[in-house]
Amino acid sequence: MSNTSETDLIKACLKEIEGMLAWGDSKDWSNYDFEKLSEAIFEKTKVRLSTTTLKRVWGRIKYDHAPNTATLNTLAQFAGFDDWRNFIQNNDKPDISNHAPAENLPPEIQHIEITKPKHKRRLPLPWTFGLVFLIAVASYFVFQNVLGSGRVDPAHFSFKADKVYSEGVPNSVVFTYNASQAKTDSVYIVQTWDISRKTLVPKHQSKHSAIYYYPGYFNTRLIVDGEVVKRHVVQITSDGWLGLVEMDEKPFYFAKKDITKPDRIAISEDLLKANNFNLKPVAPRIRLFNQRDMGDLRNDNFEFETTLRNDYKEGGNTCQPVEVLIQCKDDIIFLPLGNPACIGELKMYAAGKMFDAKFADLSGFGANLSEWTTLRVVCRDKKMQVFVNNKKALEFTFPNAATGIVGLQYRFNGVGEVKGTWFKDAGGRRIDMAP
């Protein structure tokens, strides 16, 4: 049992996570950063900690109680340990120094492959050379006798994914694979584009099932002996408009009839209260999705327009942050809006191009979200223009390869309304996202 107080251990765990993320001082983290962290934790541990919970743990929201065991277990697992007990056992005298930054973090969620901390002791120089030699020799024999001298042949393996339901969430996917010719027991199935979210599966079996709570376009993979041998795209659609409240483990889904109005999609305060959600002290995090087959619509040549509103600006929601995500195949266009007084913490990302208000002028994304606000995007040959209420907010050219558009996601705090949403493809074909 640790001789260190639980408070110190929690601080050590948070420092461990901060060091792995390399996002700077957590005192400067914005709501967007906590959103990214929530997504990263979910992808890594399959447990969702809400932004509210994370802000409480990091001391950004006053809360007099210690985190519960389930939260501590999840944080410890995200930091690379089996659970909170395992973290305690390995941190009797916590080392709260930051680790080296992770490299090549994906743009929107910035997932990372997390490993357990290792305490190293420097060996005398002769021993170091000897150890390197022994490792090299051992690696040679392992490679020759276990892994073989050539690449893994993908033709020896099979992999496919079948959704239980054709549309909607939650939805389960049954993976069928054949990895019997793997040379080791290293057989993994990756459920999303994030390779850190991988599951070890028995090579002599053939079935693995997983549940998806959110719509998305997922590039799943079969990894054998360290190499990706097969891929299969899993697209979880929303079956029209989907409204939900993000929660720690599983989201709360609203009935479609309760959010669909003649001219808009809306989650109101009355609807939240009817389902036992209160706007105070912290407004719940709500999302609207519309994901489906969009045909030949691509992100290098398209037009997009939507009109939205969030008229709740009390308490912690004075900045009225709204985020609109145009979701693409293995990419994202992330468009933030907020109260003009709060544009200093906005961040925007579009297919490889990142803008941070600390280093860029994003004042054009400020608007009175209590009134209907129109967001418009025009893109021609990767040159993108973003307009807010018919005023140009930003213009740039994105670097990533062009890819297909698969749908939309909106993020509000508390309440949110959307109407007049449509796309146009390169040929001028209009796709209405009714209503």
N, C-alpha and C positions, 0 to 999 in steps of 0.2 A: 504494500500500500504506500502511496506517495506521502512524503513528509511535507509536501507543498500544499497550500490552501487551494480549494477548488477555484476560487476567484483567479489566482495566479495561473492555474492550469488552463482555465478558459482563455485568459489573455494570451497564454503561450500558443494555444491552438489557433486563435484568431491571427496572431503574428505569423504563424506557420502558413496560413492561408493567404495572408497579405503578401508574404514573400513570394509565394508561388505565382500569384496573379501579377505582381509587379505593376500595380495600378497607381502607385504613389501612396501618400498618407491617407488612411481611411477617413480622416477628418474632412478631407476634401472630396470624398466620393459623393456623387449626385444620385438622385433617384434612379437614373439610367444605369449607373454602375451596380446598384443593388439588384436591379432587374437582371442584368447580365449575370451576376453572381447566382441569383435564384435559378436561372436557366442552366448554368454550368453545374450547379449542385444536382439538379434534377437529372441531367444527362449522365452524370457520373454515378450517382447513387440510386437513381430511380425513386427518390423521395423528394417531394417538393416542399421547400421552406419558403414561405411567402416573404415578400420584401418587408412587410411589417415585422415579422419574426426576426429577420436578419438585422433590421435597424435597431430592434430592441437589444439583441445580443451585442451589437457593436456600440450600444449606448447612444444611438441617435434619437431614440424615443425613450422617454423616461418610463422605467418599469422596475418595480422594486423586488421582483421575484427572480430567482435564478432560472436559467433555461432548463426545461425538463429533459429527462434522460433520452427521449427519442430525438430531440433536437441535437443534443450533445453527441449522440451516436452518429448522426448524419454528418455533422461537422467534422468529426474525427475520421469518418470514412472518406469524406472529400479530401481531407489532408493526407490520406494514404494509409490509414490504420484500419484495423478490423472493426473496432468500436471504441467507445469512450474509455472503457476499462483498459484496452490495449494501449491507448494513448497515454493513460496515467502510468502504466507499467514502463513505458519507454521515456517518460518525462518526469522522473522523480525529482530532477533538478532541471527544470525547463530551460532550454536554450532558445531564447526568443529573438535571436538574430535572424535577419531576412535571408532567404535563399536566393540564389541567382535567378533572374527572370526567366520565365518560360519563353521559348522562341516560337514564332510562326503561329500565334494564336488566331483562330478564326475570327472574322471581323465582328459579327454581331454579338455572339454569345461568349466568344473567346474561351472555348473549352481547352483544357490542358490535361495531359497525361500526368498523373500525380504519383510520386513514389514516396516511400517512407524515408524519413531522414536517417542518414547514416553518420555515425560519429567515427571519424577516421583518425588513426594514429600513424604518424610518419615513420617509415622503416628506414634503417641505415641504408646508405646508397648501395653497397654490395648486395644486400638482401633485396633491394628494389629491382636491380638488374636480374637477379636470379629468379625472382617471382615473375617478372615479365616473360622471361624465357620459358619457364614452366607453363605459364598460361598459354603462350603461343603454341608450344608442343601439344598440350592437352587439347587446345582448340582445333589443331590440325587433325588429330585422331578422331575427335568428335565429329568434325565436319565430314571426314572421309568415311567413317564407319557408321555414323548415325544419320547424318543429313544427306550424304552422297556428294558427288562432285559437280552436279549440275542443278539447274533451276527446277523447281517443282513444276511438273507438267499439268497445266489446267485441264487437259483432256481426260485426266484420270478421275476427275471429280465432277459432281453435279450439285446444283443449288437452285431452289426456286422458293417463292413465297406466295401464299394464298391467303387473301383476306377472308375473314368469317362473314363480314357484311360488305356489300359492294360500296356502300356509302355510310357516312356518319361515324360519330364517336360516342362512347368508347368503342374501339374495334380491336379485335385480336387478329394476329397474323400467325399462320402455321408455316414454319420453314421446313422444307424437306431437303435433306442433303445426303450426299454420299462422300465420305472422307475416309473410307476404309483403307485406302492405299497411302495414307499419311505415314511418314517415316517415324514420327514421334507422336506424342499425345497432344501436341499443340494444335488444336483445332478450335477456332473461334468463329462466332457469328456476331457481326456488327450490325446493330439495329438501325443506326442513323448514319449521317455523314461523319459524325464524331467518332474517331477510331478508339477513343478512350472508353466509349460505352460498348464494350465487347463482352461476350459471355462465352466462357469455356464450355464446350459441348463434347460428349463422348464420341470418339471417332468411329466406333462400331455401332452407334445408333444412327437414326435417320430423321428424327423429328425434334423440333424445338419450337415452342410457342412464346409469343410476347404480346403484351397489350399496349395499345397506343391511346392516350387520353386526349391528345390534341391533334388537329389536322396538320398535314405537312407532306412534303415530298422528300422521301428518305432513300438514300443510296445505300442499301444494305449490301454486306459483303461476307463471303466465306474466306477466312484466312487459315491457311494450312502451312505448318512449318515456317511461319514468319512471312509468308507471301500471300497476297490477295489472288485467289485462283478463280473466283466467280463473283459476279455482281448481279443484283436484282433490284430494280426500282420498286419501291412501295409508296404509292400515293394514297394517303388517307384524306378523303374529301369531306366536306362539311355538310353535304346534302342541303344546299341552299345556305341561308344565313343561320349562324350559330352564335348564341350568346351564353357566356359563362362567367362565373366568379372564380378567380384563381385562388386556390387554397393550398395548405401545406402538403397534402398527399394527393388527393384527387379533386378535380374541379367540380363545382356545382353547376349543373346545366339548367338553363331556363327552357321551358317549353316554347317551341317555335311560335305558337299562337300568342304567347304572352309578350313577345318582343316585336311582332310584326304588326305595323300600323298601315293604313292605306297609302301613305306617302313617305314612310320612313321606317327604319329599324331603330328601336329605342329601348334602353334600360333606364327606368325612372326610379325616383326615390320610393314611390309607392310600391313598385314591383319588388325592390330590395327589401323593404320593410315587411311586405307580405310573405317573404321567404326568410324572415328573421335575420336580415343583414341591416346593420345600422351604419350611418355615415359618420358617426362620432363614437369614440375619439379619433379613429382612423378610418377613412373611407376605403371600402373594399376595392381591390384591383379587378376591374372587369375587362373582358375581351369580346370582340365581335370578329367572327371569321366568315369568309366566303371563299372557299377553295374548291376548284373543280377543273375539268379539262377545258383549257382555254384555246384549244386548237393550235394554230400557227402563231399566236401572239408572242412576240419576242421583246426582250428588254432593250435592244439597240435601236428599234424603230417602233415607237408607240406613242399614244396620247392617253392621258388618264385624268379624270376629274371626279372629285367627291366633295360634298358639302356636309359639314359636321358641326356639332355643338356640345359643349360641356359647361352647363350653367351652375355647377357647384364649385364655390371658391371659398368655403369656410375652413377653419382649422388648418390642417396641414396641406390642404389642397389650394392654397392661395395662388400658386403658380399655374394651376389648371393645366398640367402637362397632358398632352395628347400625342400619341405616336401612331403613325400610319405606316404599315409595312406592306410593300409590294413584294410578294414572295415569289421567288424564281427557282428554277431547277438548280440546286446546289449554289444558290447565291441569294442576295437580299438587297432591297432598296428600302432604307430606313429613314423616314421623314418625320422630324419632331416639330411640334407646335407648342406654344406656351404664352402665358401672360408676358407682354413686352418688358415688364420689370424683371423678368426671370430668364431672359435669353442668355445670360452669362453662363448658364450651366447646360446649354443644349449641345448635343452631339448628333452628327448626321453621317450616314454611311450609304454609299451607292456603288455596288459592284466593283469594289476595290478602291474607291475614293472615299477617304475619311475627312470629316471636318469637325473640329472642336472649337466651341465658342471662345475658349481661352486663347486661341491662335487664329481665329477667323471671324469675319463679320457675319453672324447669323441673325442679325436684328430683323431681317425680313421675315423670319419665321415667328415673330411675335404678333399676337392678335388678341382681340377681345373674344375669348372662347365662349363667353356667355351669350354671344350672338352667333348666328349662322356664319360659318367661315368656309370659304371655298378654297380648296387645294387643287392645283392643276400641275401636271407634268407633261412636257413635250420633249420627246427624244428623237433625234435624227442621227443615224450613224454614230451612236454612242455619245453624241453631244447633247447633254441634258439641260433643260431649263425648268426651274421650279417657280411657280407663281402662287402667291397667297393673296386672296382677294384681288386678283387681276394685276398685282404688282410683282415684278420679278424679284424673287428672293435670292436666287443663286443660279449660276451658269457654270458648267464645267464639262469635261470629257472624261468618262470613266475608263479604266484600264483593263478590266477583266474581259474574258471572252464572252461573246453574246450567248444568251441562253433563253429558254422559254419562260414565260410567266405562268404561274399556276394559281394565283389567287391573292387575297387580301387578308390583312389582320389589322384591327384597331385596338388600341390600348387606352383606357380611360381610368381615372380614379373616381369611384362613386357612381356617376351617371354619365350616359353618353347617347347621342343620337346621330344617325347617318342617313343621308338621302342623296338623290341625284348622282348616283355613282355609275361610271361607265369607262370603258376602254375603247380605243380605236387601234387597229393593227396597221401595218405599213401600207396596205391597200385601201385604207379608209373604212374597212368593215367595223361597225360599231357593235360592241358587246355591252349590253345593259345588265347591270348587277341589280335587278329589281329588288325593292321598289326604288 
